[in-house]
Amino acid sequence: MIGNTGKLAGRTLFVTGASRGIGKAIALKAALDGANIVVAAKTADPHPKLPGTIYTAAKEIEAAGGQALPCVVDVRDENSVGNAVDNAVRQFGGIDICINNASAISLTGTQHTPMKKFDLMHQINTRGTYLVSKMCIPHLLKSPNPHILNISPPLNMRARWFKDHAAYTMAKYGMSMCILGMAEEFREDGVACNALWPRTAIITAAMEMLGGDEIDKQCRKPEIMSDAAYVMLCKDSKSYTGNFAIDDDVLRAEGITDFSSYAVDPNTALMPDFFLDEFDDFMVKKQAVDAGAKPRFVDGKDTTGKASSLGKVEQVFATIENFLGPEIVGKTKAVYLFEVTGDEAGTWFLDLKNGSGACGRGDPPTSADVQFKMNSDNFHKMFTGSLKPTTAFMTGKMKLTGDMGKAMKLESLMGKLKTKM
């Protein structure tokens, strides 16, 4: 957990969607420093299914040590936002931090998304974020350390994240594009503009409604987002801007290595959040487990006792998969592309740069740092230790383009694989 430092004492935060969930968690974290919080949300009366109002959140903020100003705000309405901003400045003397957390979600395909729902998501997510930021910026420009923080994902242009819910993805990415543009627009003015997104699903009342009764065990608590947000908001706005940060990466940079306290159930595998490539790997494995399946291949060997039908190249990647994890990604920070010729011709990738790592057939999710070309026999020999990469390169058995330094990092992984093949 990240301890409070008092750096936000007396600062004023304008937080949309602060009546519950991640928005309220960020507000409460800042309140521990003695910050002023504008609770900008629509819920003035109790919701039949979702707990919390702007008034109950304000009481919690004040109990934590902060000052609170509950404001009924519809982020779609210019007058509503303008009045809340004016009231905040009148009561607290200015605005130092703008948190765009309010968001609408509908995970529906094109034919099943009514235009009313499409408009709602775009008006709240994209337009609301743009409007609130626009209204706060004149006051942020007067702050000694101004920040805009959007709770929105990194811009991942894979079709995967559009095909099932294009309307939601477009609306959510609109929030991220606000950061992309505003970070540069206000860089010289010293206004930090950053985005923050969770590595895993975060348990909130809305998540419980979307995911069902058992979803909570696969989630982390909102406090991991509030701790990460706190770290980001305490940074120097002139030097820390234009970042699309992931919550546990922010905390890891602060020396946090054990995230179990943030998990709802530390013994249950965590579900990656949308817009992160590791989500697909998680769902494939989960579906297999739900169907009663056990991993067939461990360290490249068939656990059923049957003769392996995998080719030599496939065996290598099946073995590599068992080594993947944040530690090896942190040490390597590279994406490799292999163009294999011969009996097992095909393209393969090894991503040791993103998330917990990934490998498989086809092109990598992001551009490769190093590209290799060799036949399948030499590929297998190189990864099993009978052919040194340097020898393969010098004798023409392997062609290499890209970052030579990152290519050399791959040799240490090959050494580990040698004993497993």
C-alpha positions in Angstrom: 0.0 0.0 0.0 1.1 3.6 -0.7 1.2 5.8 2.4 0.1 9.4 2.3 2.7 12.1 2.2 0.5 15.2 2.8 1.4 16.6 -0.7 -2.3 17.1 -1.6 -3.1 19.0 1.6 -5.2 22.1 0.7 -5.4 21.1 -3.0 -8.8 21.1 -4.6 -9.8 18.1 -6.7 -12.8 18.2 -9.1 -13.8 14.5 -9.3 -16.6 13.3 -11.7 -18.4 10.1 -10.7 -17.1 10.4 -7.2 -20.2 9.1 -5.4 -19.0 5.5 -5.6 -16.3 3.1 -7.0 -13.0 4.3 -8.3 -13.9 8.0 -8.2 -14.8 7.8 -4.5 -11.7 5.8 -3.7 -9.4 8.4 -5.3 -11.3 11.2 -3.4 -10.9 9.4 -0.1 -7.2 8.8 -0.7 -6.7 12.6 -1.3 -8.9 13.4 1.7 -6.4 11.7 4.0 -4.0 14.5 3.1 -6.6 17.1 3.9 -7.6 17.9 0.3 -10.7 19.6 -0.8 -13.0 17.4 -2.9 -15.7 18.5 -5.3 -18.0 15.4 -5.5 -19.3 15.9 -9.0 -21.9 13.2 -9.8 -25.6 12.8 -10.8 -26.7 10.6 -7.8 -28.3 12.9 -5.3 -31.0 10.3 -4.3 -30.2 6.7 -3.5 -30.1 4.5 -6.6 -32.2 1.3 -6.4 -29.3 -0.9 -7.4 -26.1 1.1 -6.8 -25.1 2.3 -3.3 -23.9 5.8 -2.5 -24.9 9.4 -3.3 -22.9 12.6 -3.5 -23.9 13.3 0.1 -22.9 10.0 1.6 -19.6 10.3 -0.3 -19.1 13.8 1.1 -19.6 12.6 4.6 -17.0 9.8 4.1 -14.5 12.4 2.7 -14.9 14.7 5.6 -14.6 11.8 8.1 -11.3 10.9 6.4 -10.0 14.5 7.0 -10.9 16.3 3.8 -13.3 19.1 2.9 -16.2 18.2 0.6 -18.5 20.0 -1.8 -21.2 17.7 -3.1 -22.5 19.0 -6.5 -25.2 17.5 -8.7 -23.5 17.4 -12.0 -24.5 16.0 -15.4 -21.2 16.0 -17.4 -23.2 16.2 -20.6 -24.6 19.6 -19.7 -22.5 22.7 -20.1 -24.4 24.8 -17.6 -24.3 22.0 -15.0 -20.6 21.6 -15.2 -20.0 25.3 -15.3 -22.1 25.9 -12.2 -20.2 23.2 -10.3 -16.8 24.6 -11.3 -17.9 28.1 -10.3 -19.1 26.8 -6.9 -15.8 25.0 -6.4 -13.8 28.1 -7.1 -16.1 30.2 -4.9 -15.7 27.8 -1.9 -12.1 26.6 -2.2 -10.5 29.4 -4.2 -9.5 27.4 -7.2 -9.1 24.0 -8.8 -5.8 22.1 -8.8 -6.7 18.7 -10.1 -9.4 17.4 -12.5 -10.3 13.7 -12.4 -12.4 12.5 -15.3 -13.8 9.3 -13.9 -17.5 9.4 -14.9 -18.2 6.9 -17.6 -21.0 4.9 -19.3 -20.7 1.4 -20.6 -22.6 -1.0 -22.9 -20.8 -4.0 -24.2 -23.0 -4.5 -27.2 -22.4 -5.0 -30.9 -23.4 -2.6 -33.6 -26.8 -4.2 -34.3 -27.6 -4.3 -30.6 -26.6 -0.8 -29.6 -29.5 1.6 -29.8 -28.5 5.1 -30.9 -29.8 6.4 -27.6 -27.2 4.2 -25.8 -24.5 5.2 -28.3 -25.2 8.9 -27.7 -25.2 8.4 -23.9 -21.7 6.8 -24.0 -20.2 9.4 -26.3 -21.8 12.3 -24.4 -20.6 11.1 -21.0 -17.3 9.5 -21.9 -15.8 11.6 -24.7 -17.8 14.9 -24.6 -18.1 14.9 -20.8 -14.4 14.5 -20.3 -13.6 17.2 -22.9 -16.2 19.6 -21.3 -15.1 19.1 -17.7 -11.4 19.5 -18.7 -12.2 22.6 -20.7 -14.1 24.2 -17.8 -11.4 23.4 -15.3 -8.3 24.4 -17.4 -8.6 28.2 -16.8 -8.3 27.5 -13.1 -5.7 24.7 -13.4 -3.5 27.3 -15.2 -3.3 29.2 -11.9 -2.3 26.2 -9.8 1.3 25.5 -8.8 1.0 21.8 -9.7 -2.0 21.2 -12.0 -3.1 17.8 -13.2 -5.8 16.3 -15.4 -6.2 12.5 -14.9 -8.6 10.5 -17.0 -9.6 7.0 -16.0 -9.2 5.6 -19.5 -7.2 2.9 -21.3 -4.0 3.0 -23.4 -4.9 3.4 -27.1 -4.7 -0.2 -28.4 -5.6 -0.2 -32.1 -6.2 -4.0 -32.4 -9.5 -4.8 -34.1 -10.1 -7.2 -31.2 -11.1 -4.3 -29.0 -13.6 -2.9 -31.5 -15.3 -5.9 -33.0 -17.6 -6.8 -30.0 -18.4 -3.3 -28.7 -17.3 -0.7 -31.2 -19.5 2.0 -29.7 -18.1 1.6 -26.2 -14.5 1.4 -27.4 -14.8 4.5 -29.5 -16.3 6.4 -26.5 -13.7 5.2 -24.1 -10.8 5.9 -26.5 -12.2 9.4 -26.9 -11.3 10.0 -23.2 -7.7 8.7 -24.0 -7.5 10.9 -27.1 -8.3 13.9 -24.9 -5.1 13.1 -23.0 -3.1 12.5 -26.2 -4.0 16.0 -27.5 -4.2 18.0 -24.3 -0.9 16.7 -23.0 0.9 18.4 -25.9 -1.4 21.4 -26.0 -0.8 22.4 -22.4 2.8 21.0 -22.0 4.3 24.4 -22.1 1.8 25.7 -19.5 2.8 23.0 -17.1 -0.6 21.2 -16.9 0.0 17.5 -16.6 -2.5 15.4 -18.6 -2.3 11.6 -18.0 -4.5 8.5 -18.2 -4.7 5.7 -15.7 -6.1 2.2 -16.3 -6.3 -1.0 -14.2 -4.3 -4.1 -15.0 -7.2 -6.2 -13.8 -10.9 -5.9 -13.3 -11.7 -3.7 -10.3 -14.6 -4.7 -8.1 -17.2 -2.0 -8.0 -21.0 -2.1 -7.8 -21.2 -1.6 -11.5 -18.8 -4.5 -12.1 -20.9 -6.8 -9.9 -24.0 -5.9 -12.0 -22.1 -6.6 -15.3 -20.2 -9.7 -14.2 -22.5 -11.6 -11.8 -22.0 -13.0 -8.3 -18.6 -14.7 -8.7 -16.8 -11.9 -10.5 -15.6 -10.3 -7.3 -13.1 -13.1 -6.6 -11.2 -12.3 -9.9 -10.9 -8.6 -9.2 -8.7 -6.2 -7.3 -10.1 -3.5 -5.0 -10.5 0.1 -6.1 -7.7 1.1 -3.7 -5.1 0.0 -6.2 -6.4 2.6 -8.5 -6.5 5.3 -5.8 -3.0 4.5 -4.7 -1.7 4.7 -8.3 -3.7 7.9 -8.9 -2.2 9.4 -5.7 1.3 8.7 -6.8 0.7 10.3 -10.2 -1.0 13.4 -8.8 1.9 14.1 -6.5 4.4 14.2 -9.3 5.7 17.4 -10.8 3.2 18.4 -13.5 5.9 20.0 -15.7 7.8 16.8 -16.1 5.2 14.0 -15.8 2.6 14.3 -18.6 1.3 12.4 -21.6 1.4 9.0 -19.9 -1.0 6.1 -20.4 -0.3 4.4 -17.1 -1.3 1.0 -15.7 -2.0 0.9 -12.0 0.4 -1.8 -10.9 3.2 -0.4 -13.1 2.9 2.9 -11.3 3.1 1.2 -7.9 5.9 -1.1 -9.0 8.0 2.0 -9.9 7.5 3.1 -6.3 8.9 -0.2 -5.0 5.7 -2.1 -4.4 6.2 -5.7 -5.4 3.4 -7.5 -3.4 -0.1 -6.7 -4.7 -1.9 -9.4 -2.8 -3.4 -6.9 -0.4 -5.3 -5.3 -3.3 -6.9 -8.6 -4.4 -10.4 -9.5 -3.3 -9.3 -13.1 -3.1 -5.5 -13.6 -3.3 -6.0 -17.3 -4.1 -8.0 -16.7 -7.3 -6.5 -15.8 -10.7 -7.1 -12.2 -11.5 -9.1 -11.3 -14.7 -7.2 -8.7 -16.8 -9.2 -5.7 -17.8 -10.4 -4.8 -21.2 -8.1 -3.2 -23.8 -5.0 -5.1 -22.4 -3.8 -7.9 -24.6 -3.4 -10.4 -21.7 -7.2 -10.5 -21.4 -7.4 -12.9 -24.4 -4.9 -15.3 -22.9 -6.8 -15.3 -19.7 -10.1 -16.1 -21.3 -8.7 -18.9 -23.4 -7.2 -20.6 -20.3 -10.4 -19.9 -18.2 -12.6 -21.5 -20.8 -10.4 -24.6 -20.8 -10.5 -24.8 -17.0 -14.2 -24.3 -16.9 -14.6 -27.1 -19.3 -12.6 -29.4 -17.0 -9.5 -29.4 -19.2 -6.0 -29.7 -17.9 -3.0 -28.2 -19.6 -1.9 -30.7 -22.2 1.6 -29.4 -22.7 3.9 -28.6 -19.8 7.5 -27.6 -20.7 6.7 -28.7 -24.2 5.8 -32.3 -23.2 2.4 -34.0 -23.6 0.9 -34.6 -20.1 -1.6 -37.2 -21.5 1.2 -39.7 -22.2 0.4 -39.6 -25.9 3.0 -39.0 -28.5 3.2 -35.3 -29.1 1.7 -34.1 -32.3 3.5 -30.8 -32.0 6.1 -29.9 -34.4 9.6 -28.8 -33.3 8.8 -25.1 -33.5 5.5 -25.6 -31.7 7.2 -27.5 -28.9 9.7 -24.6 -28.4 6.8 -22.1 -28.0 4.8 -24.4 -25.8 7.9 -24.6 -23.5 8.5 -20.8 -23.7 4.9 -20.2 -22.5 5.7 -21.8 -19.2 8.5 -19.2 -18.6 6.4 -16.1 -19.3 5.8 -13.7 -16.5 6.3 -10.1 -15.3 9.9 -10.9 -14.1 11.2 -12.0 -17.5 9.3 -9.2 -19.2 10.9 -6.7 -16.9 14.4 -8.0 -17.6 14.0 -8.2 -21.4 11.6 -5.5 -22.6 11.6 -6.6 -26.2 9.3 -8.1 -28.9 10.7 -10.8 -31.3 9.3 -11.9 -34.6 10.4 -15.2 -36.2 10.0 -16.0 -39.8 10.5 -19.7 -40.0 11.0 -21.5 -43.3 11.2 -25.2 -44.3 9.0 -28.0 -43.1 7.3 -25.9 -40.4 7.1 -22.6 -42.3 5.2 -19.8 -40.6 5.5 -16.6 -38.6 5.8 -16.7 -34.8 6.2 -14.0 -32.2 7.6 -13.7 -28.6 6.4 -10.7 -26.7 8.6 -10.0 -23.7 7.7 -6.4 -23.5 4.1 -6.1 -22.5 2.1 -7.3 -19.5 3.1 -10.8 -18.4 4.4 -11.7 -21.9 2.9 -13.7 -24.7 3.9 -15.9 -27.6 2.3 -17.7 -30.5 1.7 -18.1 -34.2 1.3 -14.9 -36.3 2.3 -11.3 -35.9 3.0 -9.7 -32.5 0.4 -7.3 -31.0 3.0 -4.5 -31.2 5.9 -3.8 -33.6 8.8 -6.2 -33.2 12.2 -4.9 -32.0 14.1 -7.8 -33.6 13.2 -10.0 -36.6 14.8 -13.4 -37.2 14.6 -15.6 -40.3 15.8 -19.2 -40.3 14.6 -22.7 -41.2 12.7 -24.8 -38.7 15.6 -27.2 -38.0 18.0 -24.4 -37.2 15.4 -22.7 -35.1 15.0 -25.8 -33.0 18.7 -26.4 -32.7 19.3 -22.8 -31.6 16.7 -23.0 -28.8 17.8 -26.4 -27.6 21.5 -25.4 -27.4 23.1 -27.3 -30.2 23.5 -24.2 -32.4 24.8 -21.0 -30.9 22.9 -17.8 -32.1 26.3 -16.1 -32.9 27.3 -19.1 -35.0 24.0 -19.2 -36.8 24.2 -15.5 -37.6 27.9 -15.6 -38.7 27.4 -18.7 -40.9 24.3 -17.3 -42.6 22.0 -19.9 -41.0 20.0 -17.1 -39.4 19.3 -13.6 -40.7 18.7 -10.9 -38.1 17.4 -7.3 -38.4 16.6 -4.8 -35.6 18.0 -4.1 -32.2 21.2 -6.2 -31.8 21.3 -5.5 -28.0 17.8 -6.9 -27.5 18.6 -9.9 -29.8 21.4 -10.8 -27.4 19.0 -10.8 -24.4 17.3 -13.7 -25.9 20.3 -16.0 -25.4 19.7 -16.2 -21.6 16.2 -17.5 -22.3 17.6 -20.1 -24.7 19.9 -21.3 -21.9 16.9 -22.0 -19.6 15.0 -23.8 -22.4 18.0 -26.1 -23.1 17.3 -28.2 -20.0 13.5 -28.4 -20.8 13.5 -29.5 -24.4 
